[in-house]
Every structure is written in structure tokens, then in C-alpha cells.
Amino acid sequence: MRPIYLPMLLGTTLFLLSCTSNPPNSGDTPPPTTPPTTDTKTATSGCTSTLTGAAAFTDYTKQSPGVCHLITPADMPAPNTPSSVTNGPTAAPRKSDQFPVAPAGFKVQLYAKGFSNARLLTTAPNGDIFLADSGGNAVRVLHGVNSDGTAQTVTTFASGLNYPFGIAFYPADSNPQYVYVANTGSVVRFAYQNGDTTARGAAQVIVPSLPTGGHSTRTLTFTKDNRLLVSVGSSSNITNTDSDKNEVNRADVLAYTPDGTFLKQYATGLRNAVGLTTDASGNIWVSVNERDGLGDNLPPDYVTRISEDGFYGWPWYYIGANPDPRLPASHPELAGKTIVPDVLLQPHFAPLQIGFYSGTVFPSIYQGDIFVASHGSWNKSVRGGYEILRVILVNGQPSGYFEDFITGFVNSDGTVWGRPVGITTGADGALYFSDDASNSVWRVTYTG
């Protein structure tokens, strides 16, 4: 993840909106009960164009729904540290008529706004959507959908937290007993029953201490065998971990028992695995913000399944056996052990939360795909990211292709009004995502 950029706090009063987007490719009809059938899905289903090789590295001026990319390790340029730039986003207020741009047939509605810092989203088994309002040190519950697409109610589930981010229900079934919340330096849990919109009691500390400083998000998921996984990003961009002890138990996914007993480093060498989720087959997936400072187009961020005890390169290598030229050649034994990720994304795009589309309202070519909230670049000469990506799976396997699915958060002058962070599928089959620039939650439906 890039150096933390916290937008100006908008206050903790929560406002529900009644406006919806009506771009040319959108309609006002409700989502069909049964989506249209399609031909057999391929690696480029839903793509209006495809970019490969050097052409796959683009920026916001070339991002539009339907544009798909394929990046392979062979496409990576050589490191070019002198060309690295600092180009953080210049924030601009969202205008009342500005809405994210979706593919033809999809509609984006403003579900709720007015949060302090709208970050990660999680859908409860009963359909409530839990939001980590990180800057407000609180977890909110967004309940129901009005006829205009807005939330029926927004309540505060818990407050007095410390930059909460990850949220997970346990047991991970239809009747959880707890809500786990990852603060930046600890993990706590609250007793929970389906439908609770406020916590039943005080937080119980489960993991009393996690490393702090540097990357601040902590994300949670449970494995099929009921281990609690916690992702902890690195303290730095690049460092010699042989001598820098600030990186102990960092750039890792850590494993605990549900009661907080530390078990092991589940996977290592993941610079900042902000996205962390478990699929229906039990595979663990992450999205990783790779290192900066090697040039506009190096190294790619990525989405991948992670192997238990697997090593993914940081800080010594990236995307396989590619050494970081800023470090000494101290660990040749790790070159062959560095796992190449499943799907390479554009460098510096900052993929945050990832989620599988588990609904049936979208056409079949989208069902089961991974949607990625891209927070956007700060280390690229012409900014890129600031969008929702779709990672295309075929028969449950990554194809390597990803799509610019929802765009439009960057103005023509390069200023930015939206920065996606969280993403989840609702019980109504809509896709919900948050952005922490306008501090809103958005709802995406298929209208045909």
C-alpha cells in the first residue's frame, strides 16, 4: 500500500441519499430476476478490447469499462529507479452529477454517504453490510435497500476502536456467534447474532498486539479448518530485513486460533496484502501492493492464491526470481522459492479489498469472478487505478486477464474525486463498494 492518504474527515453524521446515476448505458428498470444466458465463458468474456504486452500498461486516460489487460512476467521492463516519481492524487469534491461509469447494462447508485473514512466492507449472513469507518474508529451497519437504491438504515455497531479495517464473521457459516474486527494494532471480537445492528457487549481482545507503523491496514479471513488469518503489511517500501528488525512478522499473513493463540507465518514475502479472502473451495486469495521506486511500470501489483508456507519475494525478489537492485545479493537461495502470482495487475494501482461476485443477478460471465477495489497510484507519472477491476476466472481458475470494470473517478484535469477501497456482494445480488475520497458506499446492479 502506498503512504497513507486520509481524506479530510467529513464528520460522523451519516446521510442517506436518494439520487441515482442515469448515464447513457444505464436504465431505471429493476434488475431482472434471471440474468440472460451467455455463450461459454472465455478468458476475455465481457471485454470490448484487449491490451497485451507493453500496451497493457496504461493510465487513467485510457481506462474505460470493458477494456481488458493481460500482463505477464515477460512484459515487465527493466528497473529504472531514476525515473521514479512522486505524483500523489489531488483531491477534488465530488459534484452532485458525478457517478462512476459502469459497462453497458449496469447501473451505479449512491447507497450511503457522510462517513468519516469509508473503507472495508463485509456482508453479514442476514444481508446487512458492515463497513469499517476507519477514520471514525467505528464499525457501521448498513441495512436494507429503499426503492431508490439507498440504505434503509445506518447504525453504529461499535465505536472507540483504533483504525478498524478487517471484519470477519465466525463461524464462517449462516449462524455466526462473533464479529472479529482488526484494529491497526490488535484483533478484537464482539458477540453477535444474526440481525444485530449494535454490539451486544464490550469488545473482547483476541490478539492483543500486532506490529504497528508503516502500512496500517489489517485484514481478516478464516480458513476452512477454522484458523484466523491476519494480513500485516510491511513497515517500509524496501529494506534489508537481515538487519532491519522492524519487519518481524510483517509483509506476512499470520495464522492464529480463533481464541488468538499465534500459530505460524502462513505466507511470507507479501509486501502489503490488503485484500484477503477465502473462496468456496478453501483457497486463500490476496491482493498485494508491491514495492515502489523502480519506475512507472514496475513491479506489477497482483491478485493471487497463496500457498501455506509460500514465499512471494519481498524484499529480495519480485514476480519470481527478479532481484531488487537496491538490495545486496544476500539470498540467492530464495530466488527459486519465490512464487509467481496468478494475476499481474498494473504497477502502483494499489489493489485493496477483493471479493468474489457470489450473486446471480449479473450475467453468467461475471459470476464467480473477483472484483478488486483499486485505490489508485501515487508513484506513476500519469496517475492510474482509481477504479473497480474484474479479475476474470474460467472454471474457477485465473485466466490472467483483468478488466477496467468501473471507472470515472479521475476528472479530465487529473484531479480525483473517488478512491475505491472496499467491495462485497449483497444479499440482493448487487455489488457494493466504498470509496474514501467521497466517503460513500455505492451499489451496482444489472439492468440489462
N, C-alpha and C positions, 0 to 999 in steps of 0.2 A: 504494500500500500504506500502511497505517496505521503509526504509530510502532511499531517492532519490539517485540513482546512475546515473550520467550523463557521458556517454562515452566521450572520448576525441573528441573535435569538429574536424570535418573533413574539415571545410571550407564551405563556402556558394556557391561555384561553383557547378553547377548541371551537372552531367554527365549522358548521356543516354547510355545504354548498348545494345549490340547485341547478348549476349550469352544466351543460354537456357540450362536447365538441361535435360539430357538424361539418367536417371537411368534405371535399367533393367525393372522397371514396367511402363515405360513411352514410348510414341511414338512420331512421328513427324507429324502425321496427324492432321488436324484441328478438333476442337470439332464437333461432329455430330449435325446437326440441331435439330433432335429429339432424346432425350436420350432413352435408352432402357427401356421398361416397366419392372416392377418387381412385385413380389407377394405382397400381402397385407402387409403393414408395421407393424412391431412389435417393441417392446422396444429394441431389440438387432439387428435390421436390419443393415447390414453393418459391424457387429462385426465379427472378426475372432476368438476371445476368449473373455471370460468374467471373471472378478475378483470381488468377493463379500467378505463381512466380512473383517477380518484383512488383507486378501490377496489383497484387493483393494488399500491399502496404499503402494505405490511403489516409485521409484526414476528413474532418467534418464536412468539407466542401463536396465530398464525393459520397457521403453516406446518405442512403435513402432506403426505405423498406423494399425488400426483395433482392438487394444486391448481396451476393454470397461470395465468400472468400475461402480459399484453400492455401494454407501456409505450411510448408514442410521444412525440416531442418536444413535441407539443401538450399532453401531460398534465403537463408539468413546472410546478411552482409558481414564483412569483417568488422571487428570492433573499431570504433573511431571516437575515442574519448574526447579529443579536442573539439569535435563537432557538437558535443552535448550542450543543451541549452536549458535555461530555466524559463518556463513560459506558463506560469500558473493562470487559472481562469480569472477573468474579470467578471464579477457577478453583476447581473442586471435584474431588476424586478420583473417578474412575470406580468405581462399585460393581460387584461381580462379576456381578450380574444385569442390568447396563445394556448395551443393544445399540442401535445405530442402527435406525431404523424405516424400512422399505422398502415399496414398493407391494405389493399383494396378488400372490402368486405368486413373489415374490423372497425370498431368504434371505441374511442377513448373517452371516458367520463371522469370528472373530478369527483372522487369519492368522499374525501375529507381533507381539511387543511387546518392551519393555525397551530401546528406543533412546534415545539422548540427545536427539535433536531430529529426529523423522521428518518429512521434507519431500518433495522432488520424487521421482517415480517414472518409470522408463523400462523398457520391456520389450526385452530383447535378442532378436535373431533366433532363438536357440535356445530361448526361453521363459523364461530367467532374468529376474528382476525386480531392477533396480538401484535402490537407494534412496540419496538424498543425506541422510546423517545429519549435518545441518549443524552442530549444536552439538557433535557429536563429532568434527568436522573429518575426516570419513571418508565413503567410499562403501561400502555393504554390498551383498551379492548374496544374494537370497532365491531358493532353488531348490526346485522341486517342490511337490507337494501331497500330504499324507497323507490317509488315508481320512476323518479328522475335519476336514479343511479347513485344517490348519495347514501351515506350511512344513516341508519335509523337512530343509533345512539353511540356516543363515545364516552367511555368512563375510564377512570384511573384504577388499574388493577393494583399497582404497588408504586410507592414513591420512596424517596430517601435512599435510592440506590446510588451506585458510583459508576457513571457512564455505562449503563447496561447495553448489551448488544445481543449476544446469543440467547435464544429462547428455545426450550425443548420440553415436550411432554413425556412423562414416564409413569407407568409403562407406555411404550410407544404403540398403543392399540386404541380401541374405541372407548376405553374407560380408564383414562389415566388418573393417577392419585396425586401427582405432583406436577408443578411447573418449575423447571430449572431455569435460572437466569444467570448469565455470565456477566458479572461486573468486570471492569478492566483489571482488577487485581484479585478476584475471588469468584467462586461459584456458590450461589445460594439456591434454595428451593422453597416453594410455598405449597402447602396442602391445597388440593384442587379437586373439585368435582365438576363434571360437565355443566356448562352454563354459568359458572362463576364469573362475575364481571369485576369483583373486588376480592382481594386476598382474604382467606379465612383466618389468617393469623400472621404473626411475625415471620420474617424470613429465617430459615434455618441454614446456617453456614455449612456447606458441604466440602468445598475446597477452600481453606482459609487463606491461602496465599498463592498467587500466580505472579510471574515476573511482570514488572511494570516499566513504563518509559518506552519511548520509541513507538512502534505500532501498537495501538491501544485496543483494537477490537479483539474480542474473544468469542468464538463461535462454538456451538454445541451440536452434537448428534449422538444417538445411541446406536450401537452395533446390534446385530441380530441376537448375539449372545449377551446382551444387556451390559456391555461396557460403555461408560460415558467417555466420549472423545471430546477434547478441548483443543482448538487450534490457537496457538500463540505465535504471533509474528515476530520477526527479528527486531532487535533494538536499533539496528543500523541498516544502511543501504548495502555496504560491503565492509568486511573487516576480517582480520586474521583471527579465526576462532581458536587457534592454538594458544594465543596469548591474551585474547580479549575474553575475559570470563563473564562479561555482561551478557553473553549469548547462551549461557547454560539453560537448557530446557526452553530454548527459543528457536524460531524457524522450524517448529515441530508441530505434530499433532500428538497430544499426550493422552494416555488412557488411564482411567480411574474406574473403581467400582461405583455403583450408584450411591453408596454412602460416603464417597470421597477418598477412599484409600488409593494412593498412587500405585499404578501397576507397571507402566513402562512408557518409553517413547514409541508410539505406534508407527510413526513415519517421520523421517527427518529430511533436512535439506530443502524444506519448503519455505521460501523466504517470507511470504505472508499469505497464508491460506485462509483468506477471509470467508469464502464460500466453503461450506462443509455440510454434506447431507448424505443420507443412506438411501439407496434405491430399493425397490421391492424385492430384489434378489439378494440384498445384503451387501452389495458393493458400496464402498465409501468413495465419494466424489468430492473433489475440492476445486476451487478456483484460486489461482495463485498470481499475486502481483510480483513479478520478477524484478530484478535489480535495475537501477537506473545508471546513467552516466556513460553508456557505451555507444551512444548515437541515437538518432531518431528511430531506427528500425531494428534495434537490438537491445536485449533479447526479447523474444515473444513472451507475453503473459500466456497463461494456459488454463484449460479445464481438463481434469484427468481423474480416472480411478486411481486410488492409491493402494499399494500393496503393504500388508503388515510387514514391518521391519524394512520397508523400502527406503532408498536414499535418492533424493531428487536434485542434488547438485550444490545447493547454496552452502557456503560461499565460493567453493573451489571451482565448480563447473556449472554450466548451464546447458539445458536442452541436450543432454547426453554428454559426451566427453569433450566439451568445449571449455578450455580453461579460461578463467577470468584473468586478463593480462595484468591486472592491478595487484595480484597476489603472487607470492613466491610459489614455485612448483614443488610444494611440500608434500603433496598427497597423490602421487601417480597411481597408487593402489585404488583410489576412488573413481578413477576415470571410467573403468569398465563397469563399475557398480551403479553409475548414475543412470537412472531410468528416464527414458524419453517419454514425455507426456503424450496423452491421447490426442488432444486437440490444441494446436497452437493458435493463439489469438494475436491481434496486433499488439506490438510493444507499447507499454505505458498507458494502455486503455483502462487500467485499474478495475478488473472484474471483482465485484463484491459478492453479494449473495447470489446463489444459484438455486434453481428449483425445477423439478420435473413437472411438465404440464400433465396433471393427472385427471383432468376433466374429459368430458365427451362432447362439449359444445363446439369446440374448434373442429375444423375439418380433420379427417384422419391423418393427413400428412403431418400435422403438428402434434398429434397426441403422442405422449411419451418423450418428446424432445425436451432438452434442457434449455431453460431461459436464464439469461445472465444479465445482471444489472451492472453496467459499465459506468463507473463514476467519472471517468474522463482523465485526460493527461495533464501533467504539469511539466513534463520533461521531453517535449516534442515541439519542433519549431512551428508547425501549424497544428493546432490542437486537434485531438481526435478522441473518440469514445463518446461519452455523454449520450448513452443510448441503451436500449434493451437489445441484446443479441439472442439469437436462437442457434443453439448447437444441435446439428441435425444427426439423429441416430437412425439407423436402419436395422430393424430386428433387434433393437436394444443395444446395438454396437455403434460406437462413434465412427462417423464417416470421414471425419477430418474437416468437413465444411461447416461454416457458420454464416449466419445471415444478419445483416443490419435489419432488425425487425421493427423497432420503434425508434424514431429519430426526431429531430426538430427542436432539441433543447439548446442549440447554439444559434444565436442570431447571425444575420448576414455580416455584421461587423466584427464577429468573433467573440462578442460577449456571451455570457452563459446565464440562462435563467433556470435550468434544471439539471440536477445531478443524481441519476438513479442509484439506489443503494440496496433496497430490499425487494424480494419478489416471492410470491406464493400463489397457489391455485386456490380459489374459493370453493365453497361447497356448491355454489351456483354455477360452477364451470367457467366463471370469469377468471382472468389473470389479473392479479393486483400487484402494483409495485409502488414503492415510495421514492421520493427524491428529497434530498436535504438542502436544496437551494431554495425552492419554493416552499419546502416543508409541507408537502402534500402527499396524499395517497391517491393513486389513480386506478381506475377499473377498466379493463379491456374485455370487450365482448365481441362475438362474431354475429354479424347481422346479414351476411350473405350478399 
